[in-house]
């Protein structure tokens, strides 16, 4: 089975909470073959707990990336989700 990189879109409080949940869920990580967890974020998050690859616009997915949009506000969440799907 090929491993996957989990890309969390949003390194704010919600994204860091998701990171913590995933890191403390070895069964989830194993079941989904996650080998790496990273963030993408348009801001300048300080100490998010994982590498920040860059911005939403500059993100170029790898073949096996799994992207999770972790933004709490509905309008930015819709915008980022739509842009990432394109």
C-alpha positions in Angstrom: 0.0 0.0 0.0 1.3 3.4 -0.9 1.7 6.0 1.9 -0.1 9.3 2.0 0.8 12.8 3.1 -2.0 14.5 5.0 -2.1 18.2 4.1 -4.1 20.3 6.6 -5.3 23.5 5.0 -5.2 26.0 7.8 -2.6 26.1 10.6 -4.7 28.1 13.0 -6.4 26.8 16.1 -8.7 24.4 14.3 -5.9 23.0 12.1 -3.6 22.5 15.2 -6.4 20.7 16.9 -6.8 18.4 14.0 -3.1 17.8 14.0 -3.2 16.8 17.6 -6.1 14.5 17.1 -4.3 12.7 14.1 -1.0 12.5 16.0 -2.7 10.8 18.9 -4.7 8.4 16.7 -2.2 5.7 15.6 -5.0 3.5 14.3 -6.2 6.4 12.0 -2.7 7.0 10.8 -2.1 3.3 10.1 -5.5 2.7 8.5 -5.0 5.6 6.1 -1.3 4.9 5.5 -0.3 8.5 6.6 3.5 8.9 6.5 3.7 12.7 6.9 1.5 15.5 8.1 2.0 19.1 6.9 0.1 22.4 6.7 -0.6 24.9 4.0 -1.7 28.4 5.2 -1.8 31.9 3.8 -0.8 33.5 7.1 2.4 33.2 9.1 1.5 30.7 11.8 3.9 30.6 14.7 4.8 27.1 15.9 2.0 25.2 14.3 3.5 21.8 15.2 4.2 20.6 11.7 5.9 21.9 8.6 4.1 24.7 6.7 4.6 24.0 3.0 3.4 27.4 1.8 0.2 29.1 0.8 -3.1 27.8 -0.5 -2.4 29.2 -4.0 1.2 27.9 -4.2 0.2 24.3 -3.1 0.7 21.7 -5.8 -0.6 18.3 -4.6 1.3 15.1 -4.9 -0.5 12.1 -6.3 -1.3 10.6 -2.9 -2.0 13.7 -0.9 -5.1 13.7 1.3 -6.2 17.3 2.0 -8.3 18.3 5.0 -9.6 21.9 5.1 -9.4 23.0 8.7 -10.8 26.5 8.6 -13.6 27.5 11.0 -15.2 30.4 9.1 -17.7 29.2 6.4 -16.9 31.7 3.7 -13.0 31.2 3.6 -13.6 27.5 4.0 -15.8 27.4 0.8 -13.3 29.6 -1.1 -10.3 27.5 -0.2 -12.1 24.3 -0.8 -13.2 25.4 -4.2 -9.8 26.6 -5.2 -8.1 23.4 -4.0 -10.6 21.3 -6.0 -9.6 23.2 -9.2 
